[in-house]
Amino acid sequence: MRRRIPVLLAVPAAGAALAGCGSSDTFKPDVVAQAADKTASAGGARMDLVEQVQGQTLHGSGFIDTKGRKARLRLTLPGTGELQTIYADRIIYLRFPKKLAGQIPGAKQWIKIDLERFGKAKGIDFSALAGSAGSDPTAQLDQLRGAGDVKKLGKEKVRGVETTHFRATIDLRKAAEKAPAAQRAAARRSIENVIRLTGQATVPVEIWIDDAGRLRREKATQRVKGQSLTTTVDLYDFGASEPVTPPPASKTSDITELAGSAGG
């Protein structure tokens, strides 16, 4: 679990504007920011995820509600089982496979981490970061508003859909500047703590944008505790609607304080 928490902290409109451009063209960051806005406005989408870390490849699938800022994910852990994750109201709920669940004494079916309380222990104000720099699963869109050095790599199909492939660099400090004016100072302080914890102020990304200006795929590589983590997320079925419901309190153990005291 300690691996996935830093990922969350650190943790994507082309259209006519792209016409006639060569494979080595440099684009304004607005192309990426507009794609983030277009994708967020879709409301809901299904997602597939591939995570590569420590020589292992993990596969997952789920649903993201970009307007309600909720998500659920099922991630297969090789040789171990399935990890279920629900995100809602800045709280993460985790259900570990049986082989791992016993490592948390007294834990119920689900454990939860309140990001507001967790953030305070790490000097991070998630309410200030919301909408700018990665406080929840929709952060992949928030962070793209801090993208720069955008270059077009060519045309490719993603899950059978025509897209334009870009490479960019996310500047986390720049993303913090997108926070509302009243929260910007807190966002700056929080981002500095995120950078301190992860050791990474910029994140290289590749993004694939469809002809409607929506993000279809994002691939990001981060360094977490000296280890390389590459995450690829595919989005599809835009406009889909699914319930994202937290588990009942009777089946949940709160380990926020334990998580906040662990690590850096």
N, C-alpha and C positions, 0 to 999 in steps of 0.2 A: 504493500500500500504506500510505503514511503516513496516509491518511484513515481507513482501516478499523481501525487499531490503537486510536486514541482511542475510537472507537465501542465497541469491546470493553470498554474500561475503565469507560466511564461508565454502555458497553454495555454474568403476568399472571396459602362455600357459600350460593350464593344459596338456591334452593329455596323452601321455605315461608316463610322469613324475609322474602321480598320481597313476599309476597302483600298486596294491598290498599294499596300505597304509591303515591303520586302521582309525576308526572314530575319534580317539583322537590325531592323528599325528599332529606335528607342522611342518610347511612348511617354506621355505625361502620366503622372500617378493617378490623375482623374479617371483614367480608364479602369483601374482596379477599384478605386473608391466607389465609382458608379456601379460596378458589378456587385460590390458588397451591399449597396443600398437596394439594388434590384432584387438580389437574392433574399434579403431580409424582408422585403415587401411581399414576397410570395406567401408568407405565413407559415407554411409547413412543408417539409420534404422528408423523404426517406433517405437513409444514408448507409453506406458500407464503409468500413474502416479497415486499414491494414497498418499494423504497427511493427516496426523492426527495431529490436533492442537486444543487446547482449547475445547476438547470434541467433535470436529467436524471432519468428514471424508470427504475430497474433492477428486473428481475423475477427471482425465484429460487424454487427448490423444494428440498425435502430431507427429512431425517428427524432426529428428536431422541430420544435415549434419556435420559429424565430421571432414572432410577435409576442408570445407569452413567455419567451425566454425559458423554455422547458425542453427537456430531452430525456430519452431513455436509450440504453445501449446494452447489448449482450455481446460479451467478448469471450472467445474461446481461448483458454489457457492450455497449451499442449501438455498432455499427460496429467492434467489436473482437473479440468472441468470448465464450467461456464461461470464467468463473473457478470452479474447483472448490476447495472448502474442506472439510477434515476436522478435527474437534476430538476429541482423546482424550488422557487423562492429562495435562491442562494443557499440551498442545502443539498448536499450530495448524500444519496442513499446507496449503499453497497450490499450486495448479497454474494458472498464468496462461495465457491464450491466446497463440498464437505471436507475435502482434504486440507483446506486452508482455514475453514471456519473455526476449527478447534484451537487455532493459535491465539485466539482472543478469548481469554477466560470469561465465562459468564455471558458471552455475547448471544443475542437473540438471532432470529433468522436474518435480520437486516441490521447493519450499523449505519449511523449517520454522522456527518461532519457538517456543522454549521459554519459556512464560509465567513460570515461576519465575525464570529468569535474566533475562528481559526486565524483570520487575517490580523486581528488585534494582537495575537500572540507573536505574529511575524512582522508587525509594523506595517500592515497592508490594509488600506481602507477599500473594501470591495464595492461599497456603495459609490465611491468616487470613481472607481474603475469601470463600473457598469456602463456599457455602451461605448467604451473606448479601448480597453486594453486587456481583455481576457479574463473576466471574472466568472464566466460560465461557458457552457458548450457553444454558445453563439459567438464566442470570442474570436473564432476564426474569421468572422466577418468584421468584427470591431477592429481587430488588429490590421486588417488589410487597408484600413483608412490611413494607416501610417506607412504605407508602401512607397518605395522610391526606386530609382534605377530600374524602371520597367522596360523590358525588352521582349519583342515578339520573337518566338522561336519557330512558328509555323502553324499549319492547319492539321488537326488530328481529330479522330473520332473517339468519343468517350461513351461507352455503353451504347454505341450505334448512333450517337448524336454528333453532328459537326460542331467543332469548337476551334477556338484560337488559343494556342499554347503560349503562355508568357512566363518569363522569369522575373522576379523582383526581390527586393530586400525590405523586410519590415523593420522599421526603426521604432522600438518600443517607447522611447522618449517622445517621438513625434506622435505616436498614437495617443499618448497621454494628453497631448495638447488638444485633442479632439473632445475632451471631456467638457461638460458645461462649465461656463466661466466661474460659477460659484464653487465648483468642485475641483477646479484645475490644480490649485496648489496641493490639495490632498492627493490628487492623482499623480502629480509629479513625485511627491514623497514616496508614495506607494510603489511607483514604478522603480524608483531607485532601490527599494528593498527587494523587489522582484529580481532586479538585475544582480543584486548582491547574492541572493539565494541561488540563482541559476548560473551566474557568471556569464550571462549573454545579454547584450544590449540590442543586438540585431538578429533577425532570423531570416535565412534565405528560404524563399518559397518558389514553387512553380504553381501556376494556376491555369486552368482551362476554362474559358468563357464561351458560352454558346451564342448563337445569333440573336437571342432575345436579351443578351447582356447579363445572363445569370451565371453564377459560378457552378460548374459541373464537377470540378475536381480541384483539390488543393493538396500539395505535397510539401511538407515542411520538415526541416532537419534542425534539431536543437541539441545542445550539450547540457546534460543534467547530471550533476555530481560527477563530472568527468567522463560520462558515458554519452555516446551518440544515440539519439532517438529520432527515427524517421517515421512520420505519420502521414498516410495518404487517406483522404476522405473523399468519397464520391457522393454527390447529391443528385437525387432524381425524384420523379413523381411530385413535382412542385404543386403546391395547393392541396396536398393530401392533409387529412385531418385524423388524428388519433388521440385518444385520451392519454395523458401522462399523469398518473396518480401516485402520490407517495404512499408507501406502505403504512398500515395502521400503527399507531404509537405502541400498541401492545406487543408488536412483533419487531420493535426497533430498539437498539441500544445506542446511546449517544456517546461517542468517543472523541468529541471535539477537543477536549482538554488534553487527552492522550496524544492525539495527532499534533496538536499545537506545541507540545513539549518535545516532540521527536525531532531529531536532525538539527540543521543549521539554525 
